[in-house]
């Protein structure tokens, strides 16, 4: 949890990747479904992201420019993803998650 929070605070994102990985290892013995692990990670990351946002705002690093452009689509995407979580196969979610992590890493390296 500490590492997820630290990465989220330093980079503004990425703590969720650590949370999903850690929770999947912790709950492996309890046979939690992968979609339940993703849901747990979201519940952990929401307060961490909110705290990071407050700290960025307090330090003057928070900009509202472009905020509105992302807010509504992000909320709609979150709703759609939440509804689809139980309907998608775990193997597909694992592949999608891996793909997004790899693509994000490549983009960060290239830029």
C-alpha positions in Angstrom: 0.0 0.0 0.0 2.8 2.4 0.9 4.5 1.8 -2.5 1.3 2.3 -4.4 0.7 5.6 -2.6 4.3 6.8 -3.1 4.2 6.0 -6.8 0.9 7.7 -7.2 2.1 10.7 -5.3 5.3 11.0 -7.3 4.0 10.3 -10.7 0.3 11.4 -10.4 -0.7 7.9 -11.5 0.6 4.3 -11.6 -0.1 3.3 -8.1 -3.1 1.3 -9.4 -0.7 -1.0 -11.3 1.1 -1.8 -8.1 -2.2 -2.2 -6.2 -3.6 -4.7 -8.7 -0.3 -6.7 -8.7 -0.1 -6.7 -4.9 -3.7 -7.5 -4.3 -3.7 -10.3 -6.9 -0.7 -11.9 -5.0 -2.3 -11.3 -1.6 -5.7 -12.7 -2.5 -4.4 -15.6 -4.6 -5.0 -18.0 -1.8 -8.6 -16.7 -1.2 -9.4 -17.4 -4.9 -10.7 -13.9 -5.5 -11.7 -13.4 -9.2 -9.5 -11.0 -11.1 -12.4 -8.5 -11.6 -12.8 -8.4 -7.8 -9.1 -7.6 -7.5 -9.5 -4.7 -10.0 -12.5 -3.5 -7.9 -10.5 -3.7 -4.7 -7.6 -1.8 -6.3 -10.0 1.0 -7.4 -11.3 1.3 -3.9 -7.8 1.7 -2.6 -6.7 4.1 -5.3 -9.6 6.5 -5.1 -8.6 8.0 -1.7 -4.9 7.9 -2.7 -5.6 9.7 -5.9 -7.8 12.3 -4.1 -5.0 12.9 -1.5 -2.4 13.3 -4.3 -4.7 15.7 -6.1 -5.1 17.8 -2.9 -1.4 17.9 -2.3 -0.7 18.9 -6.0 -3.3 21.6 -5.7 -1.8 22.9 -2.4 1.6 23.1 -4.0 0.3 25.0 -6.9 1.0 22.2 -9.4 -2.7 21.6 -10.2 -4.1 23.2 -13.4 -7.7 23.3 -14.3 -6.8 23.8 -18.0 -8.2 20.9 -19.9 -9.8 19.5 -16.8 -13.3 19.7 -18.2 -12.4 18.0 -21.4 -11.4 14.9 -19.5 -13.8 14.9 -16.6 -17.1 13.9 -18.3 -15.5 11.2 -20.6 -13.6 9.8 -17.6 -16.8 9.6 -15.5 -18.7 8.0 -18.4 -15.8 5.6 -19.0 -15.7 4.6 -15.4 -19.4 3.9 -15.3 -19.2 1.8 -18.5 -16.2 -0.1 -17.2 -17.9 -0.7 -13.9 -20.9 -2.2 -15.6 -18.8 -4.3 -17.9 -16.4 -5.7 -15.2 -18.6 -8.6 -14.3 -19.5 -9.3 -18.0 -16.0 -9.6 -19.3 -13.8 -12.7 -19.0 -10.9 -12.6 -16.6 -8.5 -13.7 -19.3 -9.5 -10.7 -21.5 -9.2 -8.3 -18.6 -5.7 -9.6 -17.8 -4.6 -9.1 -21.5 -6.2 -5.7 -21.7 -4.5 -4.6 -18.4 -1.1 -5.9 -19.6 -1.5 -4.2 -23.0 -2.3 -0.8 -21.4 0.6 -1.1 -19.0 3.0 -1.9 -21.9 1.7 0.8 -24.2 1.8 3.4 -21.3 5.4 2.4 -20.5 6.4 2.7 -24.2 4.8 6.2 -24.5 6.5 7.4 -21.3 9.9 6.2 -22.6 9.5 7.7 -26.0 8.4 11.1 -24.7 
